[in-house]
C-alpha cells in the first residue's frame, strides 16, 4: 500500500477539529490536511482494494460472468448513472487517510468483509448498466421503473418478503436499481444459501431472474463498458481539511451511519 504520510491520530473528533482550527496541530498533519485530494499519490494498484477487486472478479468468473467492471477512486461508493464502472472512496486507498477519516467523521471504516459487500452491490449495478437490463420488460415487472426518481427519504416496509437484505436496513427498497443490485449481491455472495433463506418469498423470483440473466448474458460482450465518471480523483480539488468538514453532510456519510453492512440475517 502506498502511504501518504505517517501520522497516528490518537484524539477524539472534537479534539482533532479544535487543534486544526487553532493551528496548533502537528506540522505533518497540518501539511497533509492542506493538500488537495487530487494531488495525493493515491492508486488502487498494490493496495488492499486491488486484492478485494481481484476477489470480486474471481467470484464473477466462478458465477459464469466474464465481464470485469473497471473501478476508480472518487468521493464515495457508487456507479455513475448508467455507467458500469465502480466508484470507491478515495480514503480506502491509504491507511493513514482511513485513520483520519475514522477519527474525524466518527464512522467505522469499511473492513475487508464490508468492502466486498459494497463491491458485490456495485457489481450488480454494473451488470445492469453494461447490458441495459433495466430496459427489459421482465426486469421492470420484477423491480419497477428504472426512471423513477431517487429519494434520500424513502418509505420502507421493514422485513418485507418482497426484498432481499444484503446491507442492513432496507436499502433494496430505495429504488428499483438498488433492488436489483442488492438482489444480485445476495445471489453472488458465496455460501449465502439464498435458495434456502428466501424460499417461499416473492424475493426468490428476483433471485431466480438474476440467475437466468447470468446464464443468458454472462459470456456476452457488454454493450457499454465506460462513460462519464462522477467526480474522479483528478477532479477532487478540495483539500483534505475541506473534505472532512463537508463529509458529514454527504449521502455517503448518511449511508454509512444508517446502512452499515454487518452480519445480520433476515
N, C-alpha and C positions, 0 to 999 in steps of 0.2 A: 504494500500500500504506500502510495506517495503521500507523505505528510506535509502539511502546510507550515506549521511552526510548533515546536513542542511547548505546551503550556498546560499545566494541570490545574484546572479550576476547582477550588475547594470552598466555594462560598455560595450562599443562597442566591436566588434570582434577584431579590431586592438589594442585597449587599452588592451584587455584581453591578446592578444598574446605578446605584449610588456612587460606586467607585468610578464608573465610566463617566458619569455626569460631572463629578468633581475633578476629573482628570488627574487622579492620584493613583491610578492602577499601574500595574507593571508595564514597562516600556514596550516589551514584546507584544503584550496583549493589546495595548493601545495601537501599535503599528498594524497588527493583524486586523483589528476592528475598523481601521481607517481605509483598508484596501477594498477596491471594488471587487465584487464577486467574479466578474468576468475576467479579472486579472489574476485570479488564483490558479495555480497549476493543477487543476483537477481533471481527472480522467477516470473512466470506468475500468480501463485496462489495468491489470495487475492489482486489483482490489477485491474485496470480498464480494462486491457486486458482480464482477466477472464470473466468479465461482457460482453465484446464485443464478445468473443468466444461463450459464452452461448447464446447470441442473434443470432449469426450465426447458431448454432446448432438448435435453435428454428425455424429459417427461413427454414433451410434444411428439418427439420421434417415436417413442415407445407406444404412444397412443395412436399412431398412424398419421401424424400431421407433419408434413415435410417443411411447411412454412416456418421460418425462424424470424420473428419480428425484430427489427432494429430497436435500439434504445438510445437515449440521450439524457444528459443532466439538465434539470430545469428547477422550477420553484416548488414542485410537489409531485405526488403520484398522479398519473393520468395519461390519457392519449388525446392528441389534438382531434378536433371534431372530424370524424370520418377518415382519419389518417392512421394507418396501422403501425404506429411507432410508439414505444413505451417511454413515457417520461418518468424519470427517477429523481427524487430530491437530491440536490447537489451536495448537501452536507454529508450524505451517506458515503461519499467517496473519500472521506478523510476522518480518521478517528478523533482528531483534535476538534474539528468542526462539530462532530457528534457530541463531544463533551460540552462545548459551548452551547449548542442548541438545547441540550437537555437541561443545563443549568439555567439558561435564560428563559426558555419557553415553559419550563416546568412540565414537559411531557416526556414520556418514556421513549427512547429511541428504538426504532424497529430492530429486533434481533433477527438472526438468520431465518428462523421459522416464520416470523411475521413478514420479512421481505419476500419470502416465497409465496405467502398468501397474497400479497399485493401483486406480485408478478403473474400469478395464475389468473387473478381477476383481470388485470390489464391485458393478458394474452387473450382472454375472452373477447374484449373489445377489439383487439387487432384482428382476430378471426372474423368477427362481424363486419369490420370495415374492409378487410382485404378481399373478401368475396361478396361484399354488398348483400349480406344475408338479410338485412333489415328490409330489403325490398320484396322478399319472398312472402307470398300470401300466408303460408303456414306459420312463418315467424311472427307475422303481425297477429295472427289468430291466437297464438300462444302467449306472446309477450306484450302486445299492444302496438300503438303507433309510435314509430321512432321519432316522428316530427313533433310530438307533444313537448311542451317546454319543460326545461329543467327548473326545479324549485329547491331553494335552500330549506324551506319549511314545507314538508310534505306529510300528508296523513298516512298513518300506518295501522295495520291490524296485527297486533302482537301475536306471534306463534301461528300466523295464518298458514294452513297446509298448502296453500297455492304457491308458496315461495320457499326456496331453499335458504339455509343460513350458512354462509361461508364466513363473512365478517360477523362479529357480534352485533346485536341490534337488528334492524330491519332494513338494511341498505338495499336489498333486492327490490324493495317496494318504492324506491325513489323514482325510477324511470325504467321504461322497457329495455333500454340499452344496458342499464345496470342489472336488471333482472336476468338478461341473457348472460352477462359477464359473470355474475355470481353463480348461475347455474353451470356454466362452463367450468368455473373454478372448482366447484364441488365434484363435477364429473372427472376432472383431470387429477385431482389430489389423490396420490397413492394411498391405498388402504382406507379410503373414505367410506366404503361399504354403502354407497348411495342407493343401491338397489334395495338393501335391507332397511336403511334409515327412512327412505321415502316411499316404501311400498304402501300402496293403498291411498296415496295422497295425490292431489292434482299436480303437484310439483314433479311427480315421476314422469308425466307425459313430456315435460320440458326437458328433463334429463335424457329421456329416450330420443327426443328430437335432436339434441346435441350429438348423441351417438350416431344417428343416421346421417346428420350433416357431415360429420367427420368421415364417415365411410364414403360419402359422395364427393367431398371436396378435399379430403386430407392430402391426396397426392397430386392435386391440380396446382398449376401455377396461379398465384393470386392475381386478381385483376388490378389491384392497387398495392404498392409497396412503400410509397413515400408521399410526402406532401408538405404543406407549410407547418412548421413546428410552432408550438406555443412556448414563448419565452425561453429559447435555448440559452445555454450558459453565456454565450458571447453577447447576448442582449441584456444580461443582468448587470446593469451599470451601477446599481446602488451599492453602498458599502455594506460590510457585514453588520456594522452598528445600526444602519438604517433598516437592514433586513430584520434584525432581532426586534427592533421597535415596531415593525409592521407585522411580524409573523402572527401574533395573537389575533389579528383581525382577518386572517386569511381563511379560506374554505378548508385548506389542508389542515390547519390547526384545529378547526372545529371538528373535522372528521377524525383526527387522531384522538381527540378527547371523547367524542360520543360513540365512535365505532371502532375503537382499538381492537385489533384481532386478538383472540385468546383461544383457549381450548374448550370453550363451552360447546355443549352438544344440544341438539334440539330436544 
